[in-house]
């Protein structure tokens, strides 16, 4: 598997990798924002809050 990361001027980071799946070579491109809108900690807190809200609805 080959991998490469490139930064574009449009505020995004592209990660391109080549992998083999079921005997075929495929190219996968992942695109991420350069500046994250939320930290991983913020995302985790939001997920916990959502789970708590859903738990209250089911109870």
C-alpha positions in Angstrom: 0.0 0.0 0.0 1.4 3.4 -1.0 0.4 6.6 0.8 0.8 10.4 0.2 -0.5 13.5 1.8 -0.9 16.8 0.0 -2.0 20.2 1.1 -4.1 22.3 -1.3 -4.4 26.1 -1.2 -8.1 25.7 -0.6 -7.8 25.0 3.1 -7.9 21.2 2.8 -5.5 18.3 3.2 -5.9 15.3 0.8 -4.5 11.9 1.8 -4.2 9.5 -1.2 -3.5 5.9 -0.8 -3.5 2.9 -3.1 -4.6 -0.5 -1.8 -5.6 -3.9 -3.1 -9.1 -5.1 -2.5 -10.4 -8.5 -3.8 -7.5 -8.6 -6.3 -8.1 -5.1 -7.6 -6.0 -2.0 -7.1 -8.0 0.9 -5.9 -7.1 4.5 -5.1 -8.7 6.0 -2.0 -8.7 9.8 -1.4 -9.5 11.2 2.0 -10.1 15.0 2.3 -9.8 16.8 5.6 -10.0 20.5 6.5 -6.7 22.1 7.4 -8.2 23.8 10.5 -10.5 21.6 12.5 -13.7 23.2 13.6 -13.8 21.2 16.8 -11.2 19.4 18.8 -11.5 15.6 19.3 -12.3 16.4 22.9 -15.2 18.7 21.9 -16.5 16.0 19.5 -16.4 13.3 22.3 -18.2 15.6 24.7 -20.9 16.3 22.1 -21.3 12.5 21.6 -21.7 11.9 25.3 -24.3 14.7 25.6 -26.2 13.2 22.7 -26.2 9.7 24.3 -27.4 11.1 27.6 -30.2 13.0 25.8 -31.2 9.8 24.0 -31.1 7.8 27.2 -33.6 10.3 28.8 -35.9 9.9 25.9 -36.0 6.1 26.2 -36.5 6.1 30.0 
